[in-house]
Amino acid sequence: GVEIRQKSLHAFIHFIRSAWELDSDSRITCHSNFAFDASVEDLYPVLTVGGTLLIVPEQERKDLALLHRYIVDNGITGGCYTTQLGVMLLRMYPDLPVKYLVVGGEKLSTIPQCGTRLINTYGPTEFTVDATFRELAPDDDADAIPIGRPLPNIYALVMDQFGHLLPFGVK
């Protein structure tokens, strides 16, 4: 387990509420296991704006068709999913009727063609779930999908194996 400071969680919740445009009409799924730090992204921000949190039942968690039906039937507006699950869901249902879908937890290697706002996130648990994020565009280079920019009050530095800061543009 990782101990997370309350002020870090507060800053993270504030960022998610604003960046994902959550409000009292938001209806967010929690698909992640509660032991996975990504559940924090779904659990707390929506509740702090008076929105609705729906915990995805076990049967729907394991079947994309049932998950899609659950999202449609419950008027879901967004949620966070593992990268591969989110990509598979958007490939099967490119017109998924949500305002946004966040993917994270593993490298994104393809950008599904969809009508949904797709957000790629990256971060170890020690950063209170996400350290960087990027809203993806259909014309982004699928061979070099960026992990994005740091969240507010976080720095992202690219360093070599000796801990030296690398100049801009070095891969």
Helices and strands as residue ranges (DSSP letters): H 6-19, E 27-30, H 39-48, E 52-55, H 58-61, H 64-73, E 78-82, H 83-92, E 100-104, E 117-122, G 125-127, E 132-135, E 149-150
